[in-house]
Amino acid sequence: MLRSEATYYGPSYMINWLEVDYKGFVTEVILINCHIPTGPESFRLQYGISVRKPEGLDEKSVDYIAEAYTKSFGDGFLQDVAIWENKVAVQNPLLCEEDGPVYQLRRWYEQFYTDIADVKPEMTDRFEFEVDTTKANEYWHAEVAENLAKMAADGEHAHH
């Protein structure tokens, strides 16, 4: 189970607090990422990860856990980067409810690229949005069960 809460501070600095429950073993992780524009078509990307040291474990286990989380989150983050490198701006995207508040985010972001005299309240007003992942989790669990059943069936056929 993964609990994630992410907050942007300005357009380029985000802190993501994560709590990972792996079979009852809970690990707290903080992911910080900064994307600082360096030109109209470019930005500098920096990220760091902090893993809370679990109580009562020997140093070797602690180091292993820290390395595993660093690699896992780093790999995941670089997958996002691969997507960003191929993105193009769509002015009026066709959205569904699950896409979230795309237009509100764009209006908020615009304040950082506007003369301060032209900043409008809708760019700076606080806006909160919560995503219910219950349905997505149900689909995911069903898909995993289906894949495991397929793998088991394929394994049985391979032995005959």
N, C-alpha and C positions, 0 to 999 in steps of 0.2 A: 504494500500500500504506500503510495507516495502522496504527501501533502505538500502543496507548493503555494507560496504567496510571494508575488513579485510586485515591486513598486519602482516606478521610474521617478528619478529626481532630475527634472529637466529632460532634454531630448536625448542625452547621451550617457546617462549613468543609471544603471538598474541594479537593485539588490534583490536577489531571489532567495528567500528562506525556504528550505526544504527539510521535511522530516520523512525519512525512509524507514518503513517497518518491514523488515525482511524476516518472515517466520517468527515474529515476536521480538526480534533484535532491532532496536530503534537506533538510528544514526541521524544526527543533526548535521546538515550541510548548509553552507552559505555560498552562493555563487554570485559574484559581482562581475558585471560586464560594462564596458565603456565603448561607445562607438562615436568617435569625434570626427566631424566632417573636416576634410582637408581640401575639399574642392567641390564643385557642383556634381561630380560623378565619382567621388572617392571619399573614404573615411579610414581612420586608423582604428583598429579593433584590438582591445585588450580585455582579457578576462582572468579572473583568479577564483580559486575555490578554497574554502576552509572547512575542514571536517572536525567536528568536536570529538576529542579523544574519549573513547568509551571507558567507563570505570572498570577497574579490576581485571584488565587484560594485560598480558605481557607485551613488552615493546615490539617483539617480532610480529605479533598478531595486529597490534595497533598500526605498525608501519604497512603491513599488508593491506589492511582495510583502507588506510589513507591513499595508498597507491591505486587500489582498485577503483575507489570513487573518483580520484583525480583523472584516471584514464577514461572511465566510463562517461563522466560528465564532459570531459574534454572532447572525446570522440563525438558525443551527442551534439555538442556546441558546434563542432566543425561541420557536422551534417547540415546544421542550420546555415552556416556560412556558404556551403555549396549551393543551397537554395537561393540565398541572397545574391550571390554572384550572377545568377541567371534571371533575376527579377526584372520586370519592366513595369512602369507606372501605368495603371489603368484609371482614367479619370472618373468614370461612372461604372464601377464594377457591379455585376449582377450578384447580389448577395442573398444568402438564406439566413434564417434566424441564428444558426449555429456559428456564423462568421463573426458575430459579436459587433460591437459598436465601432465599426471601421471609420465612419464619417466623423464621429465624435473625437476619435483618436487623431484623425487628420487635422481637425480644427484646432485641437489642443497643441499639436506639433507645430502648426503654422505660426504660432506666437513667437517662436524662436527665430523665424526667418522673416519677420515683419518689423518695420520701424515701430519703436515703442509707442509713438503717438497714434498709430493705427491699430494697436492691439484691442480687440473687442472682448467684452465679458465672456462670450461663449467659448473663447479660446482658453480662458483661465479658470472658469467655473469648475468646481470639483465635480467629478463624475465617477461613480463606482459601478462596476459591472461584475456580477457573479455568474459563474458557469456551473451548471449542474451536470456532472459527468456520469450520473447514475445509468442512463440509457447506454452511453458509450461503453461503460464497464460491462453491462449485461451482454452487449454484442461481442465484446472482446473475449469474455469468458466462454461464450458459446463457440466462437471461432477457435479458441485454444482447444476446447474439448473435442471439436470436430477434427482439428488437425492431429491431435493425439490419437483419436480413434482411427484415422486414416493411416497414421504411422504404424499403429499396432496391427492393423489389417494387412498392410504391406509387408510388415515383418513376418507375419504368419505365412503369407504366400511365398516369401523368399525361402522358407525352410522346407517347403513341400517339393 
